[in-house]
Amino acid sequence: MNEATLFTITFFVYIITAFFYFSFLFSKKETWAKIGYKLAFVGLFTHTAALTWRLFVSGHAPFTNMYESLSFLAWASILAYVIIEGMFKIRKAGPYFMLIVLGLMALASSPLMPKDAAPLMPALQSYWLWLHVSVTMIGEAFFAIAFVTSIMYLIADSKEKKGIKTGLSAEKLDEVSYKCIAIGFPLFTLGGMVFGMVWAYKAWGTYWSWDPKEVWSLITWFVFALYLHTRLVMGWKGRRSAFIAILGFLAALFTYFGVNYLLAGLHSYG
């Protein structure tokens, strides 16, 4: 048994989890969703074991290259989902959210992603790495759920206006999206902005350097800040809020993927 084996087992468990969630989606049998939810916990356990193994083998945090960060983001996504599912019973979101998790796992397992654990460059040899990256990614995992529930909201709202009943009401999906962003935004602010700036000062002597990832993190932050401001201060709900949530996640996605591969900068090693 090693980290690669545990990762493969986890990937397989997530595939089965998705199968049961989609079985629930098409059959409407709650039993399949309950099995899927329990399997998500199994996957979370084996994934935690894989990351822990990676930690001890490499001697550093398990998110210092793209393979590791994809794996960690998938782990954070499952963690966020089992929390939100447990709180709000949004089982119909399970199949779609599992597609995101499977996509992350598939990318991580791709031959294009180097799997070897390499020594860290000096800039990464800091406990701030743990605080900055882990908290940011957990925040982004909640944004991912809000992305799924916002799309589902738009579909449910359209159906309800036509008099078609939906399994999850548009009102509930809107509320879940808000709760996810209300959780994810403080985490993203703390991890991505505050911890990131403190670490930047300790590593490079400046809190802000207009690095592409810093700029796009700020753009992402502003989009979700707009979501909360318009909702709490201006009373926006529904479609306008859903579009902002979707835009925010797409900005976060570009910050994570696009900046790494399209824009050179201090964070290009991530």
QUIGI-V448686 format. One line per field, one symbol per residue. ss: DSSP state (H for helix, E for strand, L for the rest). phi: phi as a letter, one per 20 degrees, with the letter a starting at -180 (. if undefined). burial: 1 if it has 24 or more other C-alpha atoms within 12 Angstrom, else 0. A space follows every 10 residues. Layout:
ss=???
phi=???
burial=???
This chain:
ss=LLHHHHHHHH HHHHHHHHHH HHHHHHHLLH HHHHHHHHHH HHHHHHHHHH HHHHHHHHLL LLLLLHHHHH HHHHHHHHHH HHHHHHHHLL HHHHHHHHHH HHHHHHHHHL LLLLLLLLLL LHHHLLHHHH HHHHHHHHHH HHHHHHHHHH HHHHHHHHHH HLLLLLLLLH HHHHHHHHHH HHHHHHHHHH HHHHHHHHHH HHHHLLLLLL LHHHHHHHHH HHHHHHHHHH HHLLLLLLHH HHHHHHHHHH HHHHHHHHHH HHLLLLLLLL
phi=.bffffffff gfffffgfgf fffffeemef gffffgffff ffffffffff fffggffenb gebdcfgfff ffffffffgf ffffffedle gfeggfffff ffffffffef ffegefedff fgfeebffgg ffffffffff ffffffffff fffgffffff fenefcfdff ffffffgfff ffefffffff ffdffffffg ffecnbfbcl fgffffffgg gfffffgfff feeemfbmff ffffffffff ffffgfegff ddcfafefff
burial=0011011111 1111111111 1111100000 0111111111 1111111111 1111000001 1111111111 1111111111 1111100001 1111111111 1101111110 0000101000 0001000111 1111111111 1111111111 1111111000 0000001111 1111111111 1111111111 1111111111 0000000100 1111111111 1111111100 1000001110 1111111111 1110111011 0000001011
